[in-house]
Amino acid sequence: MTISRDKKQEINNFKKSQELKQKSHRLIPGGAHTYAKGDDQYPELAPGFVARGKGCHVWDVDDNKYIEYGMGLRAVTLGHGYEPVVEAAYKQMLQGLNFNRPAAIEVECAEMFLDLIEGGEMVKFAKNGSDATTAAIKLARAYTGRDLVANCVDHPFFSTDDWFIGASAMNAGIPQAIQDLSLKFNYNDIESVKELFDRHPHQIACLIMEAERMTLPKNNFLHEVKRICHENGALFILDEIITGFRWHLNGAQKLHNIVPDLSTFGKAMGNGFAIAALTGKREIMELGGLDHDRERVFLLSTTFGAETSCLAAAMAVMKIYQTENVVEHLYRQGGKLIKGINQAIADRDLAGYFGVEGKACNLIYVTKDSNKKRSQPFRTLFLQEIIKRGIIAPSLVVSFAHQDNDIQQTVDAIGDALNVYRRALDEGVEKYLVGRSVKPVFRRYN
């Protein structure tokens, strides 16, 4: 079935969303609690608020129905309201969420997690990825006695905390002294890594990076980075908040056959429940424990870090991943999406203007103008047109809930949207775009 203007009613009723949006901006800075969900990330003709979700479908407050991609910023990998996970969390809630002493489920979940992550010898749980990555940085500084941290400039986000945000364009409120402790290197550029250690000998505590994002590591890059780190007395940290439980059941580190000193997990780990993890070598992790005679490290001691319902959800997710071939499904459905979209691009002679990038399990799309330069106005137009046709897709990241009919409906909708994209390239984007353009999250001014 081809979705077009004469076969499918366009979605254009956002009355309740618009009313709620005005109230939200009076009560919440930016109108949302996560910048990536803010109004500036979506076109004006877009739903402002979601009311409910099931599988890969969501309904907004005006009762418009959409197929969703990205699924809670890549956190909902099985699907909204996935019953085995919800049921596990619910049963645990009835037993209590939080106590004065550790709950037995903390040990059970730790054991299950460490059985999957080969490079992990100890683990501490947290509520979000920023907690975990910041704890990794603290551990590295304590273990090495050094202050400087190097993060990969090609990977857009590691933490809400000062050690990372201080190195971004949105660093207001962070002292210069903190900003100066953060260094940058480039992915797949081993010379940029060597240069940091040459320029700052015996000062760098660690390098943190994702194992992979949109491009594969080249020339044994991950292993070379680890070697250089260890030769210079620094720790090698892999951020698997996105790649973990998506690239491979045992993490991207398993896929690339590398064992980091520390690594962090989150997002897909709880299918939307708030759970993250820091894991790594015992000799490093135990600095946050009781069985050593070195200075104590205050490591992830939070009231809600081991909330029992979220641990139960995580255990259910891990079991499902092992029995249902979830990762294989993500690759398969993402591959179908790539094939369909690439055909739509070819049919409209849009190669070089619009494209999909990344692994099949974690796709993004690229929008370019008539000069083949990256374009936020054309991204906005594309979002506007697919939303009209019942698709919400800040990325094209699939979930276990995306079935063949969802993929086909998406490909058809994207094909129709690319018809408009083609005309906008020829006639000007302003002729077809309603309202202002979206903007990058990390910017100094509004």
C-alpha positions as CSV (number, residue, x, y, z in Angstrom):
1,M,0.0,0.0,0.0
2,T,1.3,3.4,-0.9
3,I,0.5,6.2,1.5
4,S,-0.2,9.4,-0.3
5,R,-2.4,12.5,0.1
6,D,-5.3,11.0,-1.7
7,K,-5.1,7.7,0.1
8,K,-4.4,8.7,3.7
9,Q,-5.7,11.6,5.6
10,E,-2.8,13.9,6.7
11,I,-2.4,14.5,10.4
12,N,-2.8,18.2,11.1
13,N,-4.8,18.5,14.3
14,F,-2.6,19.5,17.2
15,K,-5.1,21.6,19.1
16,K,-4.7,20.0,22.6
17,S,-0.9,19.8,22.1
18,Q,-0.7,23.6,21.4
19,E,-2.8,24.4,24.4
20,L,-0.7,22.2,26.7
21,K,2.6,23.5,25.2
22,Q,1.8,27.1,26.4
23,K,1.3,25.8,29.9
24,S,4.4,23.6,29.9
25,H,6.7,26.5,29.0
26,R,5.3,28.4,32.0
27,L,6.0,25.6,34.4
28,I,9.1,23.8,32.9
29,P,12.2,25.5,31.5
30,G,12.2,24.6,27.8
31,G,8.8,22.9,28.2
32,A,10.4,19.4,28.6
33,H,12.7,17.6,31.0
34,T,15.0,16.3,28.3
35,Y,16.4,18.7,25.7
36,A,16.2,16.1,22.9
37,K,12.4,16.1,23.4
38,G,12.1,19.9,23.3
39,D,10.0,21.9,20.8
40,D,13.1,23.2,19.1
41,Q,13.9,19.6,18.0
42,Y,10.6,19.3,16.0
43,P,8.8,21.3,13.4
44,E,5.8,23.5,14.3
45,L,3.5,21.0,12.7
46,A,4.2,18.2,15.2
47,P,2.6,16.6,18.2
48,G,3.7,18.3,21.4
49,F,2.8,15.6,23.9
50,V,2.3,11.9,23.8
51,A,-0.6,10.3,25.7
52,R,0.2,6.6,25.5
53,G,2.1,4.0,23.6
54,K,1.9,0.3,22.7
55,G,4.5,-1.6,20.8
56,C,6.1,0.8,18.3
57,H,2.9,2.9,18.1
58,V,2.1,6.1,20.1
59,W,-0.9,8.3,20.3
60,D,-0.6,12.0,21.0
61,V,-3.0,14.1,23.3
62,D,-5.1,14.8,20.2
63,D,-5.4,11.0,19.6
64,N,-3.3,11.0,16.4
65,K,-1.6,7.7,16.0
66,Y,2.0,7.3,14.9
67,I,4.7,4.7,14.3
68,E,7.6,5.8,16.5
69,Y,11.3,5.5,15.9
70,G,14.0,6.2,18.4
71,M,11.6,4.9,21.0
72,G,12.3,7.0,24.1
73,L,15.8,8.1,22.9
74,R,16.7,4.5,22.1
75,A,15.7,3.3,25.6
76,V,12.6,1.3,24.7
77,T,14.1,-1.5,22.6
78,L,11.4,-4.1,23.1
79,G,8.3,-1.9,22.7
80,H,6.1,0.4,24.8
81,G,4.1,-1.4,27.5
82,Y,6.0,-4.7,26.8
83,E,4.0,-7.0,29.1
84,P,6.6,-9.4,30.5
85,V,8.8,-6.4,31.6
86,V,5.9,-4.4,33.0
87,E,4.6,-7.5,34.9
88,A,8.0,-8.2,36.4
89,A,8.3,-4.6,37.6
90,Y,4.7,-4.6,38.9
91,K,5.2,-7.8,40.9
92,Q,8.3,-6.4,42.5
93,M,6.6,-3.1,43.3
94,L,4.1,-5.1,45.4
95,Q,7.1,-6.4,47.5
96,G,8.4,-2.9,48.1
97,L,10.7,-0.5,46.2
98,N,13.3,0.6,48.6
99,F,14.6,-0.5,52.0
100,N,17.2,0.5,54.7
101,R,19.4,-2.5,53.7
102,P,20.2,-3.9,50.3
103,A,17.5,-6.1,48.6
104,A,18.4,-9.6,47.5
105,I,17.4,-8.7,44.0
106,E,20.4,-6.4,43.8
107,V,22.7,-9.4,44.0
108,E,20.6,-11.4,41.6
109,C,20.6,-8.6,39.0
110,A,24.3,-8.0,39.4
111,E,25.1,-11.7,38.9
112,M,22.9,-11.9,35.7
113,F,24.4,-8.7,34.3
114,L,28.0,-9.8,35.0
115,D,27.3,-13.1,33.3
116,L,26.6,-11.2,30.1
117,I,29.4,-8.6,30.2
118,E,32.7,-10.5,30.0
119,G,34.8,-7.5,30.9
120,G,32.8,-6.8,34.0
121,E,34.0,-8.2,37.3
122,M,31.9,-5.9,39.6
123,V,28.9,-3.6,38.9
124,K,27.0,-0.8,40.5
125,F,23.6,0.3,39.3
126,A,22.3,3.8,38.8
127,K,19.3,5.6,37.3
128,N,20.7,7.1,34.1
129,G,23.7,7.0,31.9
130,S,25.2,10.3,33.1
131,D,25.4,8.9,36.6
132,A,27.4,5.9,35.3
133,T,29.8,7.8,33.0
134,T,30.5,10.4,35.7
135,A,31.2,7.6,38.2
136,A,33.6,6.1,35.7
137,I,35.5,9.3,35.4
138,K,35.7,9.7,39.1
139,L,37.0,6.2,39.5
140,A,39.6,6.8,36.8
141,R,40.8,9.9,38.5
142,A,41.1,8.2,41.8
143,Y,42.8,5.2,40.5
144,T,45.4,7.1,38.4
145,G,45.8,10.2,40.6
146,R,45.4,12.4,37.5
147,D,42.9,15.1,36.6
148,L,42.6,15.3,32.8
149,V,39.9,13.5,30.8
150,A,39.8,12.9,27.1
151,N,36.5,12.4,25.3
152,C,35.8,11.6,21.7
153,V,34.6,14.8,19.9
154,D,32.7,12.8,17.3
155,H,30.4,11.3,19.9
156,P,27.9,13.9,20.8
157,F,26.9,13.1,24.4
158,F,28.4,11.4,27.4
159,S,26.9,13.1,30.5
160,T,24.9,16.0,31.9
161,D,27.8,16.7,34.4
162,D,30.4,19.4,34.2
163,W,33.3,17.2,33.1
164,F,31.6,16.8,29.7
165,I,29.2,19.7,29.4
166,G,32.1,22.0,30.1
167,A,33.7,20.9,26.8
168,S,30.4,21.6,24.8
169,A,29.0,24.8,23.3
170,M,26.4,24.9,26.1
171,N,28.9,25.4,29.0
172,A,27.3,28.4,30.8
173,G,27.6,28.1,34.5
174,I,30.7,25.8,34.5
175,P,33.9,27.3,35.9
176,Q,36.8,27.7,33.4
177,A,39.0,25.6,35.7
178,I,36.6,22.6,35.1
179,Q,36.4,23.2,31.4
180,D,40.2,23.1,31.2
181,L,40.3,19.5,32.5
182,S,38.5,18.1,29.4
183,L,40.4,17.2,26.3
184,K,39.2,16.1,22.9
185,F,40.3,13.6,20.3
186,N,38.8,12.3,17.0
187,Y,37.4,8.9,16.3
188,N,39.5,6.7,13.9
189,D,42.3,9.3,14.2
190,I,45.0,7.6,16.3
191,E,47.4,10.5,15.8
192,S,44.9,12.8,17.7
193,V,45.1,10.4,20.6
194,K,48.9,10.2,20.6
195,E,49.1,14.0,20.4
196,L,47.1,14.4,23.6
197,F,49.5,12.2,25.6
198,D,52.5,13.9,24.1
199,R,51.1,17.3,25.1
200,H,49.9,16.2,28.5
201,P,52.4,13.6,29.8
202,H,51.4,11.8,33.0
203,Q,48.3,14.0,33.4
204,I,45.5,12.1,31.6
205,A,43.4,9.9,33.8
206,C,41.3,8.2,31.0
207,L,39.9,8.3,27.5
208,I,36.1,7.7,27.1
209,M,34.4,6.9,23.9
210,E,31.7,4.8,22.3
211,A,32.9,1.6,20.6
212,E,31.2,2.7,17.4
213,R,28.6,5.2,16.2
214,M,28.0,5.8,12.5
215,T,31.3,4.4,11.2
216,L,33.3,1.2,11.9
217,P,36.6,1.5,13.8
218,K,39.4,1.4,11.2
219,N,43.0,0.1,11.5
220,N,42.4,-1.6,14.8
221,F,41.5,1.8,16.3
222,L,39.9,0.6,19.5
223,H,42.7,-1.8,20.4
224,E,45.3,0.9,19.5
225,V,43.6,3.4,21.8
226,K,43.6,0.9,24.6
227,R,47.3,0.2,24.1
228,I,48.3,3.8,24.1
229,C,46.2,4.5,27.2
230,H,47.9,1.6,29.1
231,E,51.3,2.6,27.9
232,N,50.7,6.0,29.3
233,G,49.1,4.9,32.6
234,A,45.5,6.0,31.7
235,L,42.3,4.0,31.7
236,F,40.3,3.0,28.6
237,I,36.5,3.5,29.1
238,L,33.8,2.4,26.7
239,D,30.4,4.2,26.9
240,E,27.9,1.5,25.9
241,I,24.8,3.4,27.0
242,I,23.6,3.2,23.3
243,T,25.5,0.2,22.0
244,G,24.9,-2.1,24.9
245,F,22.0,-4.6,24.3
246,R,21.7,-3.3,20.8
247,W,24.9,-4.0,18.9
248,H,25.3,-7.4,20.6
249,L,23.8,-9.2,23.6
250,N,27.2,-9.0,25.3
251,G,27.8,-5.4,24.3
252,A,29.8,-3.8,21.4
253,Q,32.9,-4.7,23.3
254,K,32.1,-8.4,22.6
255,L,31.4,-7.6,18.9
256,H,34.8,-5.9,18.6
257,N,36.6,-8.3,20.8
258,I,38.0,-5.8,23.3
259,V,37.8,-5.6,27.1
260,P,37.8,-2.0,28.5
261,D,38.9,-1.1,32.0
262,L,35.5,0.3,32.7
263,S,32.3,0.5,30.7
264,T,28.8,1.9,31.1
265,F,25.4,0.6,30.1
266,G,21.8,2.0,30.2
267,K,18.9,2.8,27.8
268,A,17.9,-0.6,26.3
269,M,18.8,-2.3,29.6
270,G,15.5,-1.5,31.2
271,N,13.1,-1.0,28.2
272,G,12.3,2.5,29.4
273,F,12.7,1.8,33.2
274,A,15.3,4.0,34.8
275,I,18.4,1.7,35.1
276,A,22.0,2.1,34.2
277,A,25.2,0.3,35.1
278,L,28.9,0.9,35.6
279,T,31.1,-2.2,35.4
280,G,34.8,-3.0,35.0
281,K,37.9,-4.5,36.5
282,R,37.7,-5.5,40.2
283,E,40.9,-3.6,41.1
284,I,39.3,-0.4,39.9
285,M,35.7,-0.9,40.9
286,E,36.6,-2.0,44.5
287,L,37.9,1.5,45.2
288,G,34.2,2.3,45.8
289,G,33.9,-0.6,48.3
290,L,35.1,-1.7,51.7
291,D,37.9,-4.2,51.0
292,H,40.9,-2.0,50.4
293,D,43.3,0.3,52.3
294,R,43.4,3.2,49.8
295,E,41.4,6.4,49.9
296,R,37.6,5.8,49.7
297,V,35.8,6.8,46.5
298,F,32.2,7.9,46.8
299,L,30.9,5.7,44.1
300,L,27.2,5.8,43.0
301,S,25.7,6.0,46.4
302,T,22.1,7.2,45.6
303,T,18.8,6.7,47.2
304,F,17.1,5.2,44.1
305,G,20.1,3.6,42.3
306,A,18.9,0.1,43.2
307,E,15.2,0.6,43.1
308,T,13.8,-2.9,43.1
309,S,11.2,-2.5,40.3
310,C,13.8,-1.2,37.9
311,L,16.1,-4.1,38.7
312,A,13.3,-6.5,38.1
313,A,12.6,-4.9,34.8
314,A,16.2,-5.1,33.8
315,M,16.3,-8.8,34.7
316,A,13.3,-9.4,32.6
317,V,14.8,-7.6,29.7
318,M,18.0,-9.6,29.9
319,K,16.1,-12.9,29.9
320,I,14.0,-11.8,26.9
321,Y,17.2,-10.8,25.0
322,Q,18.6,-14.3,25.6
323,T,15.4,-16.2,24.5
324,E,13.8,-14.1,21.8
325,N,16.8,-13.1,19.5
326,V,16.0,-9.5,19.9
327,V,19.3,-8.2,18.5
328,E,18.9,-10.2,15.3
329,H,15.4,-8.7,14.9
330,L,16.8,-5.2,15.2
331,Y,19.4,-5.9,12.5
332,R,16.9,-7.6,10.2
333,Q,14.2,-4.9,10.4
334,G,16.8,-2.1,10.2
335,G,18.1,-3.8,7.0
336,K,14.7,-3.8,5.5
337,L,14.3,-0.1,6.3
338,I,17.7,0.7,4.6
339,K,16.7,-1.3,1.5
340,G,13.3,0.4,1.1
341,I,14.6,3.9,1.8
342,N,17.5,3.6,-0.5
343,Q,15.1,2.5,-3.3
344,A,12.9,5.6,-2.6
345,I,16.0,7.8,-2.8
346,A,17.1,6.3,-6.1
347,D,13.6,6.6,-7.6
348,R,13.6,10.3,-6.8
349,D,17.3,11.0,-7.8
350,L,18.0,12.2,-4.2
351,A,21.4,10.5,-3.7
352,G,23.7,13.0,-2.0
353,Y,20.8,15.0,-0.7
354,F,19.1,12.5,1.6
355,G,20.6,9.3,3.1
356,V,20.6,6.9,5.9
357,E,23.8,6.1,7.9
358,G,24.9,3.8,10.7
359,K,24.3,0.2,11.7
360,A,21.1,-1.4,10.7
361,C,20.2,-1.6,14.4
362,N,20.9,2.1,15.0
363,L,20.1,4.2,11.9
364,I,20.0,8.0,11.5
365,Y,19.2,10.0,8.4
366,V,21.1,12.9,6.8
367,T,19.4,15.9,5.2
368,K,21.2,18.1,2.8
369,D,20.3,21.2,0.7
370,S,20.7,21.9,-3.0
371,N,24.5,22.4,-2.4
372,K,24.7,19.1,-0.7
373,K,25.4,20.8,2.6
374,R,23.9,19.5,5.9
375,S,20.7,21.4,6.4
376,Q,18.5,21.9,9.5
377,P,15.7,23.4,7.4
378,F,15.6,20.3,5.2
379,R,15.6,18.1,8.3
380,T,12.7,20.1,9.6
381,L,10.8,19.7,6.3
382,F,11.4,15.9,6.3
383,L,10.2,15.7,9.9
384,Q,7.1,17.8,9.0
385,E,6.2,15.6,6.1
386,I,6.6,12.2,7.8
387,I,4.7,13.4,10.8
388,K,1.8,14.3,8.4
389,R,1.9,10.7,7.3
390,G,1.9,9.1,10.8
391,I,5.6,8.7,11.5
392,I,7.6,10.2,14.3
393,A,11.3,9.6,13.6
394,P,14.0,11.9,14.9
395,S,16.2,8.9,14.0
396,L,15.3,5.6,12.3
397,V,16.2,3.4,15.2
398,V,14.0,0.3,15.2
399,S,12.8,-1.8,18.1
400,F,11.7,-5.4,18.7
401,A,8.1,-4.2,18.2
402,H,8.7,-2.9,14.6
403,Q,7.1,-5.6,12.4
404,D,7.1,-5.9,8.6
405,N,3.9,-3.9,8.1
406,D,5.3,-1.1,10.2
407,I,8.5,-1.0,8.1
408,Q,6.5,-1.0,4.8
409,Q,4.2,1.7,6.0
410,T,7.3,3.8,7.0
411,V,9.0,3.3,3.7
412,D,5.8,4.4,1.8
413,A,5.5,7.4,4.0
414,I,9.1,8.4,3.6
415,G,8.7,8.0,-0.2
416,D,5.8,10.4,-0.2
417,A,7.8,12.8,2.1
418,L,10.8,12.6,-0.3
419,N,8.5,13.7,-3.2
420,V,8.1,17.0,-1.3
421,Y,11.8,17.1,-0.5
422,R,12.6,16.8,-4.2
423,R,10.3,19.7,-5.0
424,A,11.8,21.8,-2.2
425,L,15.3,21.2,-3.6
426,D,14.1,22.5,-7.0
427,E,11.8,25.4,-5.8
428,G,13.2,26.3,-2.3
429,V,12.6,24.8,1.1
430,E,10.8,27.9,2.4
431,K,7.9,27.2,-0.1
432,Y,7.1,24.0,1.7
433,L,8.3,24.4,5.3
434,V,5.8,25.7,7.8
435,G,7.4,27.9,10.5
436,R,10.9,27.9,11.9
437,S,13.6,25.4,11.5
438,V,14.8,22.9,14.2
439,K,18.1,23.6,15.9
440,P,20.9,21.6,17.4
441,V,20.7,21.0,21.2
442,F,24.2,22.1,21.9
443,R,24.2,25.8,21.0
444,R,25.4,28.8,23.0
445,Y,22.3,31.0,22.4
446,N,18.6,30.3,21.6
